Amino acid sequence: MPSHVIYLIRHGSRFDYANPDMWKGLAASVPSVLATDPPLCDYGLKQANLCAEWVAEDLKNESCPPTIRSSLYWRVIQTAAPLLSLANAKLNLEPGLCEYGHVYNTLPTPVERMNYQPLINLEYKPLVTMDEVDWSNMREKEQGIDYLRRVQTFGDRVNGMVQNSPDDTVDVFYSHAASVSLIAYLLKQPLYEAGEFSPTGVFKLRRKIEGDSDTGWVLERHGSDNKMSLPVGEPEKGTKPWGFKADNTHGRDYKQMWEDAEFLNTRDKLYHICGKKEWEDADQYYVPNTYLQDGFTHLANFISELVMVGNLFYKDEPGEWVCLELDVGHLKGEVRLEPAAPVGDTKPQEGEKLYPHLYSNDKKSAGIRKDAVTRILNVRRGQDGEFLGVDE
């Protein structure tokens, strides 16, 4: 039965956390210093070496050499570096492992990184690219829910990779604290149950697959434990263990964001109804009349929901109406699943069902971008304004 092993390792202690004033000054005064891409501090470099020695020794128990992948950030590349020589391996830079809140197009390219890490594999094809997971089309700082969607997409690619391999595999992933969410996804746990991830902590998972027999991923070591990589006699500096807790992001807790991400990753289409003339008169973006009052654009999960929506909120609105079929991957902004909310002054029906709401990140891109619409469908109405159905 083929055995598949994953090591997930967090980077060591950051220079900016150990020396905040110095790093802030450098980032402000030296143009080439990128504030979001600090190196390891001296303590972190020692952690990286000790961690690599431990992993290299543990790898001797496995049946095949490892494939080593790293986030694009320098502190993570530095943490991975000592293992490259110990394992006689090259480093594969993997965008899917990048930091929570990644800022697009700011980090050096793999070719540029080779100036100070020549063991980078330039022929590597990433499991996930930033272009394909730019769901909000931000091209700027990645939103929280989009990070969680990226993690889940990466987890799906990892699962597909091992399921299609007839041989044993060993993968070493170097990443950041928030990648503890990858552990939750692979173990099929709630996000909070994954626990904390310590600097140079090591998660180890194993999965065995043969025919119809599949053990699923089994946790063998938890990443909260980094005792093997603590320099003797030196206090830890700056970087602390971290995990997802009952925290708020954009007014919602991570649990809801995690569930929303799972839902959106299984959906490629959402829907919206509006007046035909309002849609045709719109320029690059269509903005509903009640957008400013509501604070977002109301969407629907399924076409079948739209008759109820139309009759509840828009029955007294005259004219022809259309249904917009939307490509979720081309919507600009953040889609959140939330309880039904008023449309203007009209209250919704009470219930526990959640509906997608599109929040825009700036006034220039409010509403629905026209190139996100894949089909425009006619909405049938009765003489009294009743919504009867959608012509598919």
C-alpha positions as a printed NumPy array, in Angstrom:
array([[  0.   ,   0.   ,   0.   ],
       [  1.654,   3.288,  -1.12 ],
       [  2.406,   5.66 ,   1.73 ],
       [  2.147,   9.435,   1.313],
       [  3.752,  11.771,   3.844],
       [  3.473,  15.516,   4.325],
       [  5.659,  17.683,   6.539],
       [  4.288,  21.214,   6.999],
       [  6.83 ,  23.557,   8.576],
       [  6.42 ,  27.161,   9.665],
       [  9.212,  29.684,   9.129],
       [ 11.496,  30.7  ,  11.989],
       [ 11.485,  33.917,  14.   ],
       [ 11.158,  37.059,  11.892],
       [ 13.644,  39.927,  11.912],
       [ 10.88 ,  42.552,  11.998],
       [  9.249,  41.014,  15.072],
       [ 12.598,  40.739,  16.904],
       [ 13.758,  44.221,  15.808],
       [ 10.595,  46.23 ,  15.028],
       [ 12.069,  49.735,  15.183],
       [ 15.115,  48.828,  13.105],
       [ 13.014,  47.105,  10.433],
       [ 10.511,  49.954,  10.3  ],
       [ 13.364,  52.395,   9.763],
       [ 14.937,  50.295,   7.03 ],
       [ 11.644,  49.84 ,   5.203],
       [ 11.028,  53.578,   5.308],
       [ 14.495,  54.701,   4.251],
       [ 15.761,  52.034,   1.836],
       [ 13.686,  51.745,  -1.376],
       [ 14.747,  48.164,  -2.057],
       [ 13.507,  46.927,   1.347],
       [ 10.021,  45.405,   1.123],
       [  8.265,  45.82 ,   4.465],
       [  6.144,  42.672,   4.01 ],
       [  9.139,  40.451,   3.173],
       [ 11.457,  40.505,   6.196],
       [ 14.263,  37.97 ,   6.642],
       [ 14.777,  35.746,   9.648],
       [ 16.516,  37.169,  12.679],
       [ 19.672,  35.447,  13.988],
       [ 17.552,  33.381,  16.332],
       [ 15.325,  32.346,  13.428],
       [ 18.337,  31.229,  11.383],
       [ 19.433,  29.005,  14.267],
       [ 15.9  ,  27.592,  14.464],
       [ 15.966,  26.846,  10.727],
       [ 19.207,  24.875,  11.026],
       [ 18.046,  22.86 ,  14.031],
       [ 14.689,  22.154,  12.398],
       [ 16.377,  20.979,   9.18 ],
       [ 18.594,  18.607,  11.138],
       [ 15.555,  17.108,  12.863],
       [ 13.589,  16.745,   9.605],
       [ 16.577,  15.24 ,   7.775],
       [ 16.936,  12.629,  10.509],
       [ 13.206,  11.87 ,  10.445],
       [ 13.28 ,  11.531,   6.642],
       [ 15.593,   8.542,   7.046],
       [ 12.534,   6.61 ,   8.207],
       [ 10.749,   7.222,   4.891],
       [ 11.113,   5.202,   1.709],
       [ 11.776,   7.949,  -0.853],
       [ 13.474,  11.341,  -1.15 ],
       [ 11.369,  14.443,  -0.46 ],
       [  9.995,  17.09 ,  -2.775],
       [ 10.5  ,  20.426,  -1.019],
       [  8.109,  23.315,  -1.661],
       [  8.217,  26.773,  -0.126],
       [  6.197,  29.961,   0.046],
       [  7.632,  32.813,  -2.036],
       [  8.531,  34.872,   1.041],
       [ 12.194,  35.254,   1.929],
       [ 11.855,  34.238,   5.593],
       [ 10.293,  30.955,   4.451],
       [ 12.932,  30.354,   1.778],
       [ 15.59 ,  30.955,   4.442],
       [ 13.933,  28.432,   6.744],
       [ 13.879,  25.821,   3.977],
       [ 17.446,  26.425,   2.832],
       [ 19.334,  24.232,   5.367],
       [ 17.303,  21.143,   4.424],
       [ 18.173,  21.468,   0.727],
       [ 21.773,  20.391,   1.198],
       [ 20.923,  17.811,   3.87 ],
       [ 18.316,  16.196,   1.58 ],
       [ 20.234,  16.847,  -1.669],
       [ 17.158,  18.558,  -3.088],
       [ 16.12 ,  21.655,  -4.981],
       [ 13.59 ,  24.207,  -3.777],
       [ 10.26 ,  24.541,  -5.553],
       [  8.602,  27.922,  -4.992],
       [  4.854,  27.386,  -4.509],
       [  2.453,  30.388,  -4.562],
       [ -0.21 ,  28.217,  -2.939],
       [  1.817,  28.325,   0.291],
       [  2.06 ,  32.129,   0.498],
       [  1.107,  34.25 ,   3.485],
       [ -2.409,  35.181,   4.637],
       [ -3.086,  38.632,   3.191],
       [ -0.569,  38.138,   0.383],
       [  0.036,  41.297,  -1.66 ],
       [  0.095,  40.572,  -5.37 ],
       [  3.056,  41.295,  -7.644],
       [  5.356,  42.617,  -4.924],
       [  7.782,  39.762,  -4.254],
       [ 10.884,  38.984,  -6.339],
       [ 10.422,  36.362,  -9.04 ],
       [ 12.043,  32.901,  -8.759],
       [ 14.746,  34.052, -11.196],
       [ 15.472,  37.087,  -9.017],
       [ 15.536,  34.937,  -5.87 ],
       [ 18.293,  32.814,  -7.456],
       [ 20.732,  35.669,  -6.842],
       [ 20.878,  34.527,  -3.221],
       [ 19.322,  31.027,  -3.352],
       [ 20.76 ,  29.192,  -6.377],
       [ 19.039,  25.881,  -5.543],
       [ 15.631,  27.137,  -6.718],
       [ 14.096,  24.894,  -9.375],
       [ 13.073,  27.165, -12.268],
       [ 11.332,  24.306, -14.088],
       [  8.831,  23.716, -11.28 ],
       [  5.155,  24.052, -12.173],
       [  3.19 ,  25.25 ,  -9.111],
       [  0.185,  23.353,  -7.8  ],
       [ -1.644,  26.69 ,  -7.479],
       [ -0.901,  30.024,  -9.157],
       [ -1.99 ,  33.408,  -7.877],
       [ -3.649,  34.282, -11.189],
       [ -6.081,  31.369, -10.968],
       [ -7.088,  32.064,  -7.355],
       [ -7.505,  35.832,  -7.676],
       [-11.255,  35.389,  -7.126],
       [-11.851,  38.989,  -6.09 ],
       [ -9.793,  40.315,  -9.019],
       [ -8.034,  42.565,  -6.561],
       [ -4.466,  42.234,  -7.833],
       [ -3.637,  43.879,  -4.541],
       [ -3.898,  42.494,  -1.003],
       [ -5.656,  39.149,  -0.867],
       [ -8.876,  39.115,   1.154],
       [ -9.302,  36.745,   4.107],
       [-11.924,  34.542,   2.494],
       [ -9.855,  34.332,  -0.698],
       [ -6.872,  33.11 ,   1.317],
       [ -8.99 ,  30.327,   2.806],
       [-10.301,  29.434,  -0.651],
       [ -6.678,  29.26 ,  -1.87 ],
       [ -5.74 ,  26.936,   0.989],
       [ -8.655,  24.645,   0.214],
       [ -7.771,  24.657,  -3.496],
       [ -4.168,  23.806,  -2.625],
       [ -5.401,  20.987,  -0.386],
       [ -7.503,  19.615,  -3.243],
       [ -4.455,  19.682,  -5.545],
       [ -2.368,  17.88 ,  -2.928],
       [ -5.046,  15.223,  -2.532],
       [ -5.27 ,  14.799,  -6.288],
       [ -1.501,  14.533,  -6.543],
       [ -1.187,  11.691,  -4.035],
       [ -4.314,   9.889,  -5.252],
       [ -2.791,   9.706,  -8.737],
       [  0.589,   8.449,  -7.532],
       [  1.146,   4.674,  -7.514],
       [  4.369,   5.115,  -5.533],
       [  5.307,   6.411,  -2.097],
       [  5.632,  10.192,  -1.857],
       [  7.15 ,  12.573,   0.674],
       [  6.346,  16.288,   0.444],
       [  7.857,  18.973,   2.634],
       [  5.928,  22.261,   2.667],
       [  7.487,  25.373,   4.193],
       [  4.915,  28.055,   4.888],
       [  3.394,  30.474,   7.419],
       [  1.343,  30.279,  10.622],
       [ -2.02 ,  30.593,   8.846],
       [ -1.263,  27.457,   6.823],
       [ -2.438,  25.561,   9.889],
       [ -5.709,  25.893,   7.954],
       [ -4.278,  23.408,   5.433],
       [ -3.987,  20.879,   8.24 ],
       [ -7.629,  21.474,   9.188],
       [ -8.668,  20.962,   5.573],
       [ -6.666,  17.778,   5.007],
       [ -7.795,  16.289,   8.337],
       [-11.399,  17.43 ,   7.68 ],
       [-11.497,  19.3  ,  10.974],
       [-13.199,  22.552,  11.951],
       [-10.723,  25.392,  11.499],
       [-10.364,  26.108,  15.224],
       [ -9.504,  22.494,  16.064],
       [ -6.233,  22.561,  14.129],
       [ -4.596,  24.367,  17.057],
       [ -1.548,  26.632,  17.07 ],
       [  1.487,  26.572,  14.798],
       [  4.843,  27.418,  16.4  ],
       [  7.841,  28.954,  14.588],
       [  9.715,  26.022,  12.979],
       [  7.05 ,  23.708,  14.33 ],
       [  6.499,  20.589,  12.21 ],
       [  3.192,  18.973,  11.327],
       [  3.544,  15.462,   9.946],
       [  0.674,  13.675,   8.208],
       [  0.48 ,  10.269,   6.553],
       [ -2.026,   8.73 ,   4.155],
       [ -2.111,   5.238,   2.682],
       [ -4.07 ,   4.451,  -0.469],
       [ -4.483,   1.16 ,  -2.311],
       [ -7.466,   0.404,  -4.504],
       [-10.623,   1.117,  -2.533],
       [ -8.669,   1.293,   0.732],
       [ -7.805,   4.814,   1.882],
       [ -6.841,   5.716,   5.439],
       [ -7.274,   9.439,   4.834],
       [ -4.712,  11.8  ,   6.324],
       [ -3.591,  10.823,   9.813],
       [ -1.755,  13.256,  12.098],
       [  1.569,  11.89 ,  13.38 ],
       [  3.08 ,  15.098,  14.753],
       [  1.561,  18.45 ,  15.724],
       [  3.125,  21.752,  14.665],
       [  2.685,  23.372,  18.064],
       [  5.786,  21.419,  19.121],
       [  9.047,  23.142,  18.161],
       [ 11.226,  22.014,  21.075],
       [ 13.615,  20.228,  18.714],
       [ 14.467,  23.545,  17.023],
       [ 14.895,  25.862,  20.022],
       [ 18.488,  27.11 ,  20.468],
       [ 19.668,  25.97 ,  23.895],
       [ 19.896,  28.699,  26.503],
       [ 18.355,  31.456,  24.366],
       [ 14.91 ,  32.97 ,  24.93 ],
       [ 12.497,  32.929,  21.993],
       [ 12.406,  36.215,  20.106],
       [  9.412,  37.993,  18.637],
       [  7.551,  35.372,  16.641],
       [  4.949,  33.468,  18.672],
       [  2.747,  30.393,  18.148],
       [ -0.418,  31.293,  16.246],
       [ -3.724,  29.674,  15.361],
       [ -7.252,  30.555,  14.246],
       [ -9.343,  31.561,  17.249],
       [-12.736,  33.171,  17.864],
       [-11.521,  36.27 ,  16.081],
       [-13.248,  38.687,  13.715],
       [-12.326,  39.497,  10.142],
       [-14.528,  41.934,   8.226],
       [-17.061,  41.608,  11.053],
       [-17.303,  37.798,  10.785],
       [-15.508,  35.031,  12.585],
       [-13.124,  32.65 ,  10.845],
       [-15.537,  29.756,  11.277],
       [-18.07 ,  31.435,   9.007],
       [-15.37 ,  32.47 ,   6.55 ],
       [-14.154,  28.85 ,   6.377],
       [-17.659,  27.588,   5.625],
       [-18.173,  30.336,   3.033],
       [-14.891,  29.412,   1.362],
       [-15.92 ,  25.754,   1.141],
       [-19.254,  26.747,  -0.391],
       [-17.757,  29.142,  -2.936],
       [-15.123,  26.627,  -3.993],
       [-17.907,  24.254,  -5.012],
       [-19.878,  26.928,  -6.916],
       [-18.913,  28.586, -10.167],
       [-22.199,  30.416, -10.811],
       [-24.385,  32.827,  -8.799],
       [-27.424,  34.838,  -9.892],
       [-28.993,  38.3  ,  -9.698],
       [-32.223,  39.805, -11.063],
       [-32.668,  43.405, -12.121],
       [-34.585,  45.663, -14.472],
       [-33.608,  45.134, -18.106],
       [-33.281,  48.866, -18.803],
       [-31.124,  49.459, -15.693],
       [-28.816,  46.666, -16.814],
       [-28.547,  47.927, -20.393],
       [-27.943,  51.515, -19.264],
       [-25.103,  50.513, -16.938],
       [-21.518,  51.083, -18.049],
       [-18.671,  48.828, -16.84 ],
       [-20.447,  48.025, -13.558],
       [-24.119,  47.568, -12.782],
       [-25.006,  49.038,  -9.371],
       [-28.451,  48.216,  -7.884],
       [-30.63 ,  51.173,  -6.878],
       [-30.556,  50.09 ,  -3.239],
       [-26.803,  49.463,  -3.086],
       [-25.938,  52.474,  -0.922],
       [-28.737,  51.694,   1.52 ],
       [-28.024,  47.948,   1.643],
       [-24.216,  48.184,   1.602],
       [-23.815,  45.276,  -0.824],
       [-25.324,  43.597,  -3.901],
       [-27.862,  40.832,  -3.257],
       [-27.184,  37.563,  -5.112],
       [-28.887,  34.174,  -5.24 ],
       [-27.461,  30.669,  -5.038],
       [-29.84 ,  29.196,  -7.605],
       [-32.149,  30.381, -10.391],
       [-35.027,  28.667,  -8.588],
       [-34.749,  31.206,  -5.733],
       [-35.323,  34.215,  -7.97 ],
       [-39.114,  33.967,  -8.344],
       [-39.492,  34.215,  -4.574],
       [-36.981,  37.071,  -4.446],
       [-38.745,  38.943,  -7.229],
       [-42.209,  38.62 ,  -5.722],
       [-41.026,  39.578,  -2.249],
       [-38.951,  42.611,  -3.152],
       [-39.752,  43.777,  -6.682],
       [-43.369,  42.9  ,  -7.541],
       [-44.364,  46.571,  -7.644],
       [-41.419,  47.497,  -9.88 ],
       [-42.639,  47.925, -13.489],
       [-40.961,  46.925, -16.741],
       [-39.033,  44.001, -18.151],
       [-36.611,  42.137, -15.901],
       [-33.624,  39.892, -16.572],
       [-31.679,  37.258, -14.67 ],
       [-27.896,  37.658, -14.715],
       [-25.866,  34.463, -14.506],
       [-22.55 ,  35.388, -12.885],
       [-19.143,  33.733, -13.083],
       [-18.023,  33.708,  -9.44 ],
       [-14.378,  33.821, -10.514],
       [-14.846,  37.164, -12.26 ],
       [-16.773,  39.056,  -9.599],
       [-14.779,  41.935,  -8.154],
       [-15.11 ,  42.176,  -4.387],
       [-15.883,  39.66 ,  -1.675],
       [-18.835,  37.272,  -1.623],
       [-20.116,  36.468,   1.874],
       [-22.822,  34.01 ,   2.84 ],
       [-25.124,  35.765,   5.293],
       [-28.719,  35.622,   6.571],
       [-31.363,  37.184,   4.348],
       [-31.257,  40.98 ,   4.567],
       [-33.6  ,  43.85 ,   3.604],
       [-33.614,  45.21 ,   0.053],
       [-34.004,  48.914,   0.571],
       [-36.898,  49.316,   3.021],
       [-38.421,  45.885,   2.332],
       [-37.717,  43.281,   4.986],
       [-36.905,  39.656,   4.059],
       [-38.657,  36.486,   5.141],
       [-37.293,  35.098,   8.383],
       [-35.339,  31.871,   8.24 ],
       [-31.958,  30.232,   8.698],
       [-31.033,  30.011,   5.018],
       [-27.903,  31.927,   3.971],
       [-27.616,  34.011,   0.816],
       [-24.567,  35.353,  -1.052],
       [-23.93 ,  39.093,  -0.745],
       [-21.313,  40.839,  -2.891],
       [-19.293,  43.458,  -0.993],
       [-17.182,  45.796,  -3.092],
       [-13.767,  46.926,  -1.967],
       [-13.955,  50.458,  -3.338],
       [-16.55 ,  52.838,  -4.786],
       [-15.172,  52.551,  -8.322],
       [-15.9  ,  48.826,  -8.469],
       [-19.219,  48.685,  -6.625],
       [-21.828,  46.271,  -7.915],
       [-21.544,  43.67 , -10.689],
       [-18.855,  44.006, -13.339],
       [-20.348,  43.359, -16.766],
       [-17.665,  40.926, -17.89 ],
       [-18.636,  38.634, -14.997],
       [-21.989,  37.931, -16.657],
       [-22.049,  34.676, -18.627],
       [-25.762,  34.644, -19.576],
       [-28.638,  37.111, -19.566],
       [-31.951,  35.287, -19.182],
       [-35.463,  36.605, -19.642],
       [-37.67 ,  36.812, -16.536],
       [-41.359,  36.073, -17.135],
       [-43.902,  38.268, -15.34 ],
       [-47.687,  38.329, -15.077],
       [-49.927,  41.317, -15.841],
       [-50.075,  42.204, -12.156],
       [-46.279,  42.264, -11.911],
       [-45.974,  38.778, -10.43 ],
       [-42.691,  37.007, -11.162],
       [-43.495,  33.677, -12.837],
       [-40.161,  32.15 , -13.827],
       [-36.863,  32.445, -15.695],
       [-36.424,  31.257, -19.291],
       [-33.327,  29.072, -19.368]])
